[in-house]
């Protein structure tokens, strides 16, 4: 429902729906990404960045964290953030099959 509201420009409703979905899903990374994306789409840059700060600490899985970062950075139009996260993902899934534990925020 949040996506429909977001597409219609009904950002207040979209934020309420996305936050509710995140709470009901125990802050599933997909739901958190949707909250951040909704804030970004609504012009709520400060709130979107707060979602990024909170999840950098709370999400221990680097793949989930990277996904969330790319979604929110995309919504904010932050090309540098997207590039930095993509490089980190490449480090996590290196071609030789060895996993790296670099943070997606490096």
SEVO-415260 format. One record per atom (N, C-alpha, C, O, CB): residue in one letter; x, y, z. Coordinates in steps of 0.2 Angstrom, whole numbers, plus 5000, padded with zeros to 4 digits. Atoms other than C-alpha are relative to their C-alpha. Glycine has a CB too. Example, Ala and Ser with C-alpha at 12.3 -4.5 7.8 and 13.67 -1.06 7.14 Angstrom:
! residues 2
A500449945000/A506249785039/A500450065000/A500950055003/A499550005006/S499649944999/S506849955036/S499650055003/S499950115004/S500250024993/
***
This chain:
! residues 106
X500449945000/X500050005000/X500450065000/X500350114997/X499550005006/X499649945000/X501450125004/X500350024993/X500350084991/X500649985004/X499749995007/X502150104986/X499550044996/X499650094992/X500249944997/X500549975004/X500450154979/X499950075002/X499950124998/X499349965001/X500049934998/X500350304990/X500650044998/X500550104996/X500050005008/X499449965002/X502150354986/X499950024993/X500150084991/X500649955001/X500149985007/X501750344967/X499550054999/X499550094994/X499849944996/X500549955000/X500250454970/X500250075003/X499850115003/X499349975003/X499849944997/X501250584979/X499750015007/X499750065010/X499950054996/X500350004993/X500350544996/X500549985005/X500449925008/X499349965000/X499550024996/X501850545006/X499949995007/X500249945010/X500650054999/X500150014993/X501150565023/X499749935001/X499949895006/X499550055003/X500350075000/X500050405020/X500549954999/X500549905002/X499450004995/X499550055002/X501550315012/X500549995006/X500749935007/X500450034994/X499550004995/X502650355027/X499649965006/X500049915009/X500250075003/X500350044995/X501350285039/X499949934999/X500149895003/X499250035001/X500150075002/X501050125029/X500749975000/X500749915002/X499750004993/X499350035000/X502950095027/X500249995007/X500649945008/X500550044996/X499850014993/X503250125045/X499649945004/X499949905007/X499950065004/X500450064997/X501850005050/X500249934998/X500349895002/X499350014998/X499850065003/X502449875038/X500749985003/X500849925005/X500150004993/X499350024997/X504249885046/X499949985007/X500249935009/X500450075000/X500150024994/X503549875063/X499749935001/X499949885005/X499550045004/X500450065000/X502449725059/X500549944998/X500449884999/X499450004995/X499550055003/X503949635050/X500750005005/X501249975002/X500250024993/X499450004996/X505149665065/X500650034997/X501250014997/X500249935002/X499549975003/X506149785055/X500449964995/X501049974994/X500550035005/X499750045006/X506449675040/X500450054996/X500150104994/X499449964996/X499749955004/X507749755029/X499650034994/X499750094992/X500649974997/X500449985006/X506549765014/X499550065003/X499450114999/X499649944997/X500449964997/X505349855025/X500350075002/X500150125001/X499649985006/X499649944998/X506649975032/X500250044994/X500250104994/X500649985004/X499849965007/X507250015014/X499450044998/X499550094995/X500249954995/X500649975002/X505450055010/X499950075004/X499750125001/X499449965000/X500149944995/X505350175025/X500550064997/X500350124996/X500149995007/X499549955002/X506950265019/X499950024993/X500050084992/X500749965000/X500249985007/X506450265001/X499450055000/X499450104996/X499849944996/X500649964999/X504750345006/X500250075003/X500050125000/X499549975004/X499749944998/X505650475016/X500450044995/X500350104994/X500450005006/X499649975005/X506850515002/X499550034994/X499650084992/X500549954997/X500449985005/X505450524989/X499550065002/X499450104998/X499549944998/X500449954998/X504450645000/X500450065002/X500250125004/X499749985007/X499649944999/X505950765002/X500350005007/X500650055009/X499650064999/X499750004993/X506350705020/X500749975000/X500849925003/X499549955003/X499350035000/X508150685017/X500349995007/X500649945008/X500550064997/X499850014994/X508550705035/X499849935003/X500249905006/X499850065005/X500250064997/X507450565040/X500249944996/X500449884999/X499250004999/X499750055004/X508050455026/X500749985002/X500949925003/X500050014992/X499350014997/X509850475032/X500049975006/X500549945008/X500450074999/X500050034994/X509350435049/X499849935000/X500149895004/X499450045004/X500150085001/X508650265043/X500749974998/X500849925001/X499549994994/X499450035002/X510350235035/X500550005006/X500849955007/X500350054995/X499650004994/X511250285051/X499849945005/X500249905007/X500050075004/X500350054995/X510150175062/X500249934997/X500349885001/X499350005001/X500050065003/X510250025050/X500849984999/X500949924999/X499749994994/X499350015000/X512150035048/X500249965006/X500749925006/X500450064999/X499850034994/X512249985066/X499649945002/X499949895004/X499950055006/X500550054998/X510749875068/X500049934996/X499949884998/X499350025000/X500050065004/X510949755053/X500749974999/X501250004997/X499850024993/X499450035000/X512349635055/X500249974993/X500849964992/X500149955006/X499950045007/X512149545038/X500250064995/X499850104993/X499449974998/X499749955004/X513249645026/X499650014993/X499550064990/X500749994998/X500450005006/X512149595011/X499350045001/X499150084997/X499849934998/X500649964999/X510549655019/X500150075001/X499750124999/X499649975007/X499849934998/X511349815025/X500250034993/X500050094992/X500650015004/X499849975007/X512049845007/X499450014996/X499350064993/X500549954996/X500649995004/X510349814999/X499650075003/X499450114999/X499549945001/X500349944997/X509549945011/X500350064998/X500050114996/X499949995008/X499649945001/X510950075008/X499950024992/X499750074991/X500749995001/X500149995007/X510750054989/X499350034998/X499250084995/X500149944995/X500749985001/X508850074989/X499950085003/X499650124999/X499549965004/X500049934998/X508950235000/X500450054997/X500250104995/X500150005008/X499649955004/X510350314992/X499850014993/X499850074990/X500849974999/X500349995007/X509450284975/X499550055001/X499450104997/X499749934997/X500649954999/X507950374982/X500350075001/X499950125000/X499649985006/X499749944998/X509050514988/X500450034994/X500650094994/X500550005006/X499649985006/X509950524971/X500850015002/X501150044999/X499850074998/X499350004998/X511650494980/X500449954996/X500549894998/X500049985008/X499650045004/X512750424966/X500649975004/X500849925003/X500250034994/X499450034997/X514250414977/X499949955005/X500349905006/X500450065004/X500250054995/X513350324991/X499949934996/X500149884999/X499450025004/X500250065003/X512750194978/X500749974997/X500749914998/X499650024994/X499350035003/X514550174970/X500449975006/X500649925005/X500450064997/X499650024995/X515350154987/X499749935003/X500049895004/X499950055006/X500350064998/X514050024992/X500149944995/X500249884997/X499250015001/X499950055005/X514249934975/X500749975001/X500849915000/X499950034993/X499350024999/X516149924978/X500049955006/X500449905006/X500550055001/X500050054994/X515749844995/X499749944999/X500049885001/X499750045006/X500350075002/X514649714988/X500449964996/X500549904997/X499350024996/X499550045003/X515949664976/X500549975004/X500849925003/X500350054994/X499550034995/X517149644990/X499749945004/X500049895006/X500250055005/X500350064997/X515849534999/X500049944996/X500149884998/X499350025002/X500050065004/X515649424984/X500650014995/X500450024989/X499350004996/X499450005004/X517349424977/X500049944995/X499749894996/X500750005004/X500050055005/X517749334961/X500349935002/X500149884999/X500350024994/X499650064998/X518849204970/X499649965005/X499849915007/X500750015003/X500550034995/X517349154981/X500150015007/X499849985011/X500149924998/X499849994993/X518149214997/X499550065002/X499550114998/X500750015001/X500449954997/X517049325008/X500450055003/X500850035007/X499449975004/X499649944996/X517649495014/X499550035005/X498950025003/X500250054995/X500449974995/X516949575029/X500050085000/X499850115005/X500149975007/X500049935000/X517149755024/X499350035001/X498850004998/X500350024993/X500649974999/X515749865029/X499850044993/X500250074990/X500050055006/X500249975006/X514649935015/X500050085000/X499850114996/X499349984998/X500049924999/X514850115022/X500850024999/X500950085000/X499850025007/X499349985001/X516750115018/X500150024993/X500750044992/X500549945002/
***
